[in-house]
Every structure is written in C-alpha cells, then in structure tokens.
Amino acid sequence: MRSLDATSNGGAPWIGRSPRRSIAREATGALLEEATQSETYASALPERVTEALRFVEGRAVRVRCLPSLAPAMRRAIAGRDDVTLEEVPGMPAGFSILAHDGSVGVDETLAARLERLRARLFIELLAEVDR
C-alpha cells in the first residue's frame, strides 16, 4: 500500500506536473463540457440551481454559464426576478452564481465539483488499485 504525504497535490506526491497530467486535464475538460450537453445533466440542472441559490437567498445574483447551457439555465431560473443570466464563452462546464454585491458566490462548475470530491475519489481509487 502506498503512503500519502501531505503535498500541494492533495496528498498525491507521485502525481506531479507532467505532460500526461496536462493531457488528462485537457481531456477531462472536454468530457466535462460534453457532459453538460447530456439529458441527464439537463434534467438535474433545476435541482442543482435551486440548491445553489439557497446559499445566496435574499440577494440579487448573476448566474454565469456557457452559451450552450443558457437555454436550460433560463428554464431553471424562470420566475426569479432577483437572478440575471450571463453567458460566458470559454468558462468551465457547469455554472457559477455570484451575488451582485460580491458577498457570496457558488462555483458549481463540474471541475469545481470534482475538485471538492477529489480527496474522497482518490482514496477510493487507491483502495481499488490495492485490491
């Protein structure tokens, strides 16, 4: 079993900055953007948006997303006068919410969600590798 050292790589010292890691990040980014176009993602979007908006309740907010995600996002925020939509070409797949006064933000891009899960996923992956 491998031992984990606390490093800037989230406890993964053997995963450094390498060409393979860069390629993996690029491929992952493309897959994440593709995932936002799936019916599964679109059907989960209203619930994800509602949950994220709870964190900024009572504040006027701006929801940012890719132009390709805008139609689904418009449906998800319909009827909310306190929410404006901003289409941002080139942003990561998913969406983010920011209070107009800048006091609160929620990053629900798929990359951010994966980053929040990274440590747990890494431990699960190691457990599978060590079997």
C-alpha positions as CSV (number, residue, x, y, z in Angstrom):
1,M,0.0,0.0,0.0
2,R,1.3,3.5,-0.9
3,S,1.7,6.1,1.9
4,L,0.4,9.5,1.4
5,D,2.5,12.6,2.1
6,A,0.8,16.0,2.5
7,T,1.7,17.9,-0.6
8,S,0.3,20.6,-2.8
9,N,-1.0,17.7,-4.9
10,G,-3.7,16.9,-2.4
11,G,-1.7,14.1,-0.9
12,A,-0.6,12.6,-4.2
13,P,3.2,13.1,-4.4
14,W,3.6,10.8,-7.4
15,I,1.2,12.9,-9.4
16,G,3.2,15.9,-10.4
17,R,3.1,18.4,-13.2
18,S,3.7,16.3,-16.2
19,P,2.7,16.2,-19.8
20,R,0.5,13.2,-19.1
21,R,-1.3,15.2,-16.3
22,S,-1.8,18.2,-18.7
23,I,-3.2,15.9,-21.4
24,A,-5.5,14.3,-18.8
25,R,-6.7,17.7,-17.6
26,E,-7.5,18.8,-21.2
27,A,-9.3,15.5,-21.9
28,T,-11.3,15.8,-18.7
29,G,-12.3,19.4,-19.5
30,A,-13.6,18.3,-22.9
31,L,-15.5,15.4,-21.3
32,L,-17.0,17.7,-18.7
33,E,-18.2,20.2,-21.3
34,E,-19.7,17.3,-23.2
35,A,-21.4,16.0,-20.1
36,T,-23.3,19.3,-19.7
37,Q,-25.0,18.6,-23.0
38,S,-26.4,15.3,-21.8
39,E,-30.1,14.8,-21.0
40,T,-29.0,13.5,-17.5
41,Y,-27.2,16.8,-16.7
42,A,-30.1,18.9,-18.1
43,S,-32.7,17.0,-16.0
44,A,-30.6,17.5,-12.8
45,L,-29.9,21.2,-13.5
46,P,-33.0,22.7,-11.9
47,E,-32.4,21.0,-8.7
48,R,-28.6,21.9,-8.7
49,V,-29.5,25.6,-9.4
50,T,-32.2,25.7,-6.7
51,E,-29.8,24.2,-4.2
52,A,-27.0,26.7,-5.1
53,L,-29.4,29.7,-5.0
54,R,-30.2,28.8,-1.3
55,F,-26.7,29.9,-0.4
56,V,-27.4,33.4,-1.8
57,E,-31.0,33.7,-0.7
58,G,-32.2,37.3,-0.4
59,R,-29.6,38.7,-2.6
60,A,-29.7,39.7,-6.3
61,V,-27.4,37.4,-8.2
62,R,-25.8,36.7,-11.5
63,V,-25.7,33.2,-12.9
64,R,-22.8,32.5,-15.3
65,C,-22.8,29.6,-17.7
66,L,-21.6,28.6,-21.2
67,P,-23.8,29.9,-24.0
68,S,-24.7,26.2,-24.9
69,L,-26.1,25.8,-21.4
70,A,-28.1,29.1,-21.4
71,P,-31.5,27.7,-22.6
72,A,-31.6,25.0,-19.9
73,M,-30.4,27.6,-17.3
74,R,-33.1,30.1,-18.4
75,R,-35.7,27.4,-17.7
76,A,-34.1,26.6,-14.3
77,I,-34.2,30.3,-13.2
78,A,-37.6,31.2,-14.7
79,G,-39.7,33.4,-12.5
80,R,-36.8,34.6,-10.4
81,D,-36.6,38.4,-10.7
82,D,-33.5,38.5,-8.5
83,V,-31.5,36.4,-10.9
84,T,-29.8,37.5,-14.1
85,L,-28.1,35.2,-16.6
86,E,-24.7,35.9,-18.1
87,E,-23.5,33.7,-20.9
88,V,-19.7,33.3,-20.7
89,P,-18.0,31.7,-23.7
90,G,-14.9,29.7,-22.6
91,M,-15.8,29.3,-19.0
92,P,-15.6,25.8,-17.5
93,A,-18.6,23.4,-17.9
94,G,-21.3,23.9,-15.4
95,F,-22.4,27.2,-13.8
96,S,-21.5,29.7,-11.1
97,I,-23.6,32.1,-9.1
98,L,-22.3,35.4,-7.7
99,A,-24.2,38.0,-5.6
100,H,-24.2,41.3,-7.4
101,D,-22.6,42.9,-4.3
102,G,-19.8,40.2,-4.5
103,S,-20.5,39.0,-0.9
104,V,-21.4,35.4,-1.8
105,G,-20.5,33.1,-4.7
106,V,-21.2,29.4,-5.5
107,D,-19.0,27.6,-8.0
108,E,-21.0,24.7,-9.5
109,T,-18.8,24.1,-12.5
110,L,-18.2,20.5,-13.0
111,A,-14.4,21.0,-12.5
112,A,-15.0,22.6,-9.1
113,R,-17.4,19.9,-8.0
114,L,-14.9,17.3,-9.0
115,E,-12.2,19.2,-7.1
116,R,-14.3,19.1,-3.9
117,L,-14.7,15.3,-4.4
118,R,-11.0,14.8,-5.3
119,A,-9.7,13.6,-2.0
120,R,-12.5,11.1,-1.5
121,L,-12.3,9.8,-5.1
122,F,-8.5,9.5,-4.8
123,I,-8.9,7.4,-1.6
124,E,-11.5,5.2,-3.3
125,L,-9.3,4.8,-6.4
126,L,-6.3,3.8,-4.2
127,A,-8.5,1.2,-2.4
128,E,-9.4,-0.3,-5.8
129,V,-5.8,-0.3,-7.1
130,D,-4.6,-2.0,-3.9
131,R,-7.2,-4.9,-4.2
